[in-house]
Amino acid sequence: MNFRTGGALIALQLACMPAAFAQAQTDPAAAPDSGEQIVVTGTRERARTQFDTLAPVDVLSNAMLESSVSGDLNDTLAQLLPSFNVQRLPAADGQAFVRPATLRGLSADQTLVLVNGKRFHRSALLGTRGAQAPDLAAIPAHGIGRVEVLRDGASAQYGSDAIAGVINLLLDDKPGMAVFGQASSYYAGDGNEYQGGLRGGIALGDRGSIVFTGQYDHAEATSRTRQRPDAIAFQAANPTLAVPNPVQRWGQPDQERIAGSVNAHVDLVEGATLYAFGTAQSGEGVTDFNWRNPVGTASVYGASSAFPGFSFTKLYPAGFTPRFGTRFADHQAVGGLRGDASDRFHYDLSVSQGESRIDYTLGESLNASMGPNSPTSFYLGRLTQREFNLNADFVYRLPVGLGDPVNVAFGGERRVETYRVGTGDPASYAVGPGAATGLAPNSNGFPGFSPAQAGQWSQRSYAGYVDLEWAPIEKVTLGAAGRYEDFSAFGDTFTYKLAGRFEPVHGLAARLTYSTGFRAPTPAQLNTRQVTQGLDTRTLQVFNQGRLSPTDPIAVALGAKPLKPEKSRTLTAGLVGQTDFGLGATVDLYQIDVDDRFGQSATFAVPATFANPDRFTSVSYFTNDFDTRTRGVDVVVSYARQVGPGKANLSLAYNYNETKVRGGNSASIANATQRRIFQERLPQHNATGTFNYDLGKVGVMVRGRYYGAWTDVTGNSTGELFQRFGGIALFDASVSVHVTKMLTLRAGAENVFDTYPAEATNQANRGLIYSRNAPYDTDGGQYYGRVELRF
């Protein structure tokens, strides 16, 4: 694959972990005497640990992040956190490259992502049911010091999107140098992946530090495919033609990316620290679409009076498989000033800007309606998401004369979010003269963005918040937060959170939170329309579907209404315990009610009173579809101590998660397909267990992962098809050797026993073997080797 960086990739600023409070990493020197690690997510109190937080927080170290073979942070988190799911989605347009990830079974954009405590921008892609979420793969894992995952609603503390929780990626800020190289391959002999990274940290005397990270990843395609039955029949009937076997590939895309980060801070004067940090990535990829059979694909190979004597069999006599390509780039830069104005008053003033840009291309295709004048490759257009934030955060330690001081955090935020759709080549969206005789318009496989789809839309919001924490007596901690936010697109909203923690005996505590939350519809969801093309799994005919803006005249005629924010109510109750002999455990029950949940309407035929130049077989629109209730339990157990001559570390985590539809508008209640997708598309039972044993210079890791039963859905021109899959267990193992203090070698395998799920039946006639919607890797076993140098 030809890799282009597009000129400027990593012109980054920036750096450090804000110090003592709001949305920032606390100075490790502020840790309590127990030596436990400070937790900074979900709290603005400067000395909280994982044990004494008011809500459950998972902490994942850099070593844990680098224990996964994948170069995609999504895959790593999915292996370590059973409440976090990510799908592969091969041959799924842009979702093959920007994959949807969910926390507690909620939508991908109902989890807020932070970097060093600051909001990370969304991807330009609208994914499953229109969810527009950040792309975690844009952040180099090699540059992350640790990850904190808050499993609780936090809109009152952080604003929109934090319905399911918060993922806070804290960049490494330690001096020193580290280099790694890794190679991996699947047991099947494909999917070779090559990774390399460099991290260098420099201390700026005793006044600060700057850390640079660069990471490269090249992943070759996989294929878990059988030859299509219609391709076998076509080859038998045309023995003189060379029909590829397989004619189309189902598997991971061919992909290459380079990413980097910078994290820096310097103390200007006493009480004032200048900080800056940022991330950037650039890359490209390609994946296959459905093969077009010369026999039976009438909308492509059919005769047309517009082009007498012409047939596309002259161009593609053995059929063709469109190759969908993407070039993507992300960057985010944050700068600010923080410090202590006094012993009691802390401040953090910051500005950030982020952008996601995606360009799409299509090769080995055509626009059938243009006949002999059609090109065979197309530029399809560009999607751009841009965000600009101004934040002012303060903390005041208010003495009250009883118990500890009240930690009073308060501040404000101004956000501007802009979405842009740029047009593709005219031929990619053209409706040529052959359309009137039944030939398909637009570039075949993925229609380009037309002037009717193009445009730029913005939304502004202003917010103010107050966040209180107080320990009135030694055994009790109380918390309360409130946030007011006003959006230019739909008006204002107010959310709040109440929390408490009671530790009746040392080492055992109960905690309880109740919060309201919201997720604001984005400019992309409010204003854009899209044309998608599919292949009917029964007739193997190409069909077009339209997803319209809720304000589109056709959508309005079909019942569409302006989008409203999703609103939530979350109740979490848990027990947390820790011992002096290395055993710790947490159990947290939760219930999340989401009203006006965002989704996609049922499909409709275009009314006869409207023109249909794109020849839609059906159309749909975004809507506030369902009211849902998600209930579940998280159990986490950890144990670390000396066992025999070595040190053992065991961690077990289990998540049960069930979503039910409580109600909705009359149209959505009748939409049984969307209801079933909400309730069954992800496993209800997930578990992971990791055992590490270090003996001298040798370390052994064994991990088991379990994914429960789930339901697959396949879109079709006549509706959706479903298939239920049972649970599956996968096992990973590795051995590492510290050859010297600087050099470490590691070898291992994921899915050691080469386990595959049951085969997917609804798309077998397209050559697909395993479901493309699976919440785990379906490519079988994968082995790898890794070399690390630390200076």
Secondary structure as the mmCIF struct_conf table of DSSP 4:
data_model
#
loop_
_struct_conf.conf_type_id
_struct_conf.id
_struct_conf.beg_label_comp_id
_struct_conf.beg_label_asym_id
_struct_conf.beg_label_seq_id
_struct_conf.end_label_comp_id
_struct_conf.end_label_asym_id
_struct_conf.end_label_seq_id
BEND BEND1 GLY A 7 GLY A 7
BEND BEND2 ALA A 20 PHE A 21
TURN_TY1_P TURN_TY1_P1 ALA A 22 GLN A 23
BEND BEND3 ALA A 24 ALA A 24
HELX_LH_PP_P HELX_LH_PP_P1 GLN A 25 ASP A 27
HELX_RH_3T_P HELX_RH_3T_P1 PRO A 28 ALA A 30
TURN_TY1_P TURN_TY1_P2 ASP A 33 SER A 34
HELX_LH_PP_P HELX_LH_PP_P2 GLU A 36 GLN A 37
STRN STRN1 ILE A 38 ILE A 38
BEND BEND4 THR A 41 GLY A 42
TURN_TY1_P TURN_TY1_P3 ARG A 46 ALA A 47
STRN STRN2 THR A 49 THR A 49
TURN_TY1_P TURN_TY1_P4 GLN A 50 ASP A 52
BEND BEND5 LEU A 54 ALA A 55
STRN STRN3 VAL A 57 SER A 61
HELX_RH_AL_P HELX_RH_AL_P1 ASN A 62 LEU A 65
TURN_TY1_P TURN_TY1_P5 GLU A 66 SER A 67
BEND BEND6 SER A 68 VAL A 69
BEND BEND7 GLY A 71 GLY A 71
HELX_RH_AL_P HELX_RH_AL_P2 LEU A 73 LEU A 80
TURN_TY1_P TURN_TY1_P6 PRO A 82 SER A 83
STRN STRN4 PHE A 84 VAL A 86
TURN_TY1_P TURN_TY1_P7 PRO A 90 ALA A 91
BEND BEND8 ALA A 92 ALA A 92
HELX_RH_3T_P HELX_RH_3T_P2 ASP A 93 ALA A 96
TURN_TY1_P TURN_TY1_P8 PHE A 97 PHE A 97
BEND BEND9 VAL A 98 VAL A 98
STRN STRN5 ALA A 101 LEU A 103
TURN_TY1_P TURN_TY1_P9 ARG A 104 GLY A 105
BEND BEND10 LEU A 106 LEU A 106
HELX_RH_3T_P HELX_RH_3T_P3 ALA A 108 GLN A 110
STRN STRN6 THR A 111 VAL A 115
TURN_TY1_P TURN_TY1_P10 ASN A 116 GLY A 117
STRN STRN7 LYS A 118 ARG A 119
HELX_LH_PP_P HELX_LH_PP_P3 PHE A 120 SER A 123
BEND BEND11 ALA A 124 ALA A 124
HELX_RH_3T_P HELX_RH_3T_P4 THR A 128 GLY A 130
HELX_RH_3T_P HELX_RH_3T_P5 LEU A 136 ALA A 138
BEND BEND12 ILE A 139 ILE A 139
HELX_RH_3T_P HELX_RH_3T_P6 ALA A 141 GLY A 143
STRN STRN8 ILE A 144 LEU A 150
BEND BEND13 ASP A 152 ASP A 152
HELX_RH_AL_P HELX_RH_AL_P3 SER A 155 TYR A 158
TURN_TY1_P TURN_TY1_P11 SER A 160 ILE A 163
BEND BEND14 ALA A 164 ALA A 164
STRN STRN9 GLY A 165 LEU A 171
STRN STRN10 GLY A 176 TYR A 186
TURN_TY1_P TURN_TY1_P12 TYR A 187 ALA A 188
BEND BEND15 GLY A 189 GLY A 189
STRN STRN11 GLU A 193 ALA A 203
TURN_TY1_P TURN_TY1_P13 GLY A 205 ASP A 206
BEND BEND16 ARG A 207 ARG A 207
STRN STRN12 GLY A 208 ALA A 219
STRN STRN13 THR A 225 THR A 225
HELX_RH_AL_P HELX_RH_AL_P4 PRO A 229 ALA A 237
TURN_TY1_P TURN_TY1_P14 PRO A 239 THR A 240
BEND BEND17 LEU A 241 LEU A 241
BEND BEND18 ASN A 245 GLN A 248
BEND BEND19 GLY A 251 GLY A 251
HELX_LH_PP_P HELX_LH_PP_P4 GLN A 252 PRO A 253
STRN STRN14 ASP A 254 VAL A 269
TURN_TY1_P TURN_TY1_P15 GLU A 270 GLY A 271
STRN STRN15 ALA A 272 ASP A 288
HELX_LH_PP_P HELX_LH_PP_P5 ASN A 290 TRP A 291
STRN STRN16 ARG A 292 ARG A 292
HELX_LH_PP_P HELX_LH_PP_P6 ASN A 293 ASN A 293
TURN_TY1_P TURN_TY1_P16 PRO A 294 GLY A 296
HELX_RH_AL_P HELX_RH_AL_P5 ALA A 298 TYR A 301
BEND BEND20 GLY A 302 GLY A 302
TURN_TY1_P TURN_TY1_P17 SER A 305 ALA A 306
BEND BEND21 PHE A 307 PHE A 307
TURN_TY1_P TURN_TY1_P18 PRO A 308 GLY A 309
TURN_TY1_P TURN_TY1_P19 PHE A 312 LEU A 315
TURN_TY1_P TURN_TY1_P20 PRO A 317 ALA A 318
STRN STRN17 PHE A 320 PHE A 320
STRN STRN18 ARG A 323 ASP A 340
BEND BEND22 ALA A 341 ARG A 344
STRN STRN19 PHE A 345 GLY A 363
BEND BEND23 GLU A 364 GLU A 364
HELX_RH_3T_P HELX_RH_3T_P7 ALA A 368 ASN A 373
BEND BEND24 THR A 376 THR A 376
STRN STRN20 PHE A 378 LEU A 398
BEND BEND25 GLY A 401 ASP A 404
HELX_LH_PP_P HELX_LH_PP_P7 PRO A 405 PRO A 405
STRN STRN21 VAL A 406 GLY A 422
HELX_RH_AL_P HELX_RH_AL_P6 PRO A 426 TYR A 429
HELX_RH_3T_P HELX_RH_3T_P8 PRO A 433 THR A 437
TURN_TY1_P TURN_TY1_P21 GLY A 438 GLY A 438
HELX_LH_PP_P HELX_LH_PP_P8 LEU A 439 PRO A 441
BEND BEND26 ASN A 442 SER A 443
TURN_TY1_P TURN_TY1_P22 ASN A 444 GLY A 445
BEND BEND27 PHE A 446 PHE A 446
HELX_LH_PP_P HELX_LH_PP_P9 PRO A 447 SER A 450
TURN_TY1_P TURN_TY1_P23 PRO A 451 GLN A 453
STRN STRN22 GLY A 455 ILE A 473
TURN_TY1_P TURN_TY1_P24 GLU A 474 LYS A 475
STRN STRN23 VAL A 476 PHE A 487
TURN_TY1_P TURN_TY1_P25 SER A 488 PHE A 490
STRN STRN24 GLY A 491 VAL A 505
TURN_TY1_P TURN_TY1_P26 HIS A 506 GLY A 507
STRN STRN25 LEU A 508 ARG A 519
HELX_LH_PP_P HELX_LH_PP_P10 ALA A 520 THR A 522
HELX_RH_AL_P HELX_RH_AL_P7 PRO A 523 ASN A 527
STRN STRN26 GLN A 530 LEU A 535
TURN_TY1_P TURN_TY1_P27 THR A 537 THR A 539
STRN STRN27 VAL A 542 LEU A 548
TURN_TY1_P TURN_TY1_P28 PRO A 550 THR A 551
BEND BEND28 ASP A 552 ASP A 552
HELX_RH_AL_P HELX_RH_AL_P8 PRO A 553 ALA A 557
TURN_TY1_P TURN_TY1_P29 LEU A 558 GLY A 559
STRN STRN28 GLU A 566 GLN A 578
TURN_TY1_P TURN_TY1_P30 ASP A 580 PHE A 581
BEND BEND29 GLY A 582 GLY A 582
STRN STRN29 LEU A 583 GLN A 600
HELX_LH_PP_P HELX_LH_PP_P11 SER A 601 THR A 603
STRN STRN30 PHE A 604 PHE A 604
HELX_LH_PP_P HELX_LH_PP_P12 ALA A 605 PRO A 607
TURN_TY1_P TURN_TY1_P31 ALA A 608 THR A 609
BEND BEND30 PHE A 610 PHE A 610
TURN_TY1_P TURN_TY1_P32 PRO A 613 ASP A 614
STRN STRN31 PHE A 616 VAL A 643
TURN_TY1_P TURN_TY1_P33 GLY A 644 PRO A 645
STRN STRN32 GLY A 646 GLY A 664
HELX_RH_AL_P HELX_RH_AL_P9 SER A 666 ILE A 669
TURN_TY1_P TURN_TY1_P34 ALA A 670 ALA A 670
HELX_RH_AL_P HELX_RH_AL_P10 ALA A 672 GLU A 680
BEND BEND31 ARG A 681 LEU A 682
BEND BEND32 GLN A 684 GLN A 684
STRN STRN33 HIS A 685 LEU A 695
TURN_TY1_P TURN_TY1_P35 GLY A 696 LYS A 697
STRN STRN34 VAL A 698 TYR A 707
STRN STRN35 TRP A 710 ASN A 716
TURN_TY1_P TURN_TY1_P36 SER A 717 THR A 718
STRN STRN36 GLY A 719 PHE A 725
STRN STRN37 ILE A 728 HIS A 738
BEND BEND33 THR A 740 MET A 742
STRN STRN38 LEU A 743 GLU A 750
BEND BEND34 ASN A 751 ASN A 751
TURN_TY1_P TURN_TY1_P37 VAL A 752 PHE A 753
HELX_LH_PP_P HELX_LH_PP_P13 ALA A 758 ALA A 760
BEND BEND35 THR A 761 THR A 761
TURN_TY1_P TURN_TY1_P38 ASN A 762 GLN A 763
HELX_RH_3T_P HELX_RH_3T_P9 ALA A 764 ARG A 766
TURN_TY1_P TURN_TY1_P39 GLY A 767 GLY A 767
STRN STRN39 LEU A 768 LEU A 768
BEND BEND36 TYR A 770 TYR A 770
TURN_TY1_P TURN_TY1_P40 ARG A 772 ASN A 773
BEND BEND37 PRO A 775 TYR A 776
BEND BEND38 ASP A 779 ASP A 779
STRN STRN40 GLN A 782 ARG A 790
#
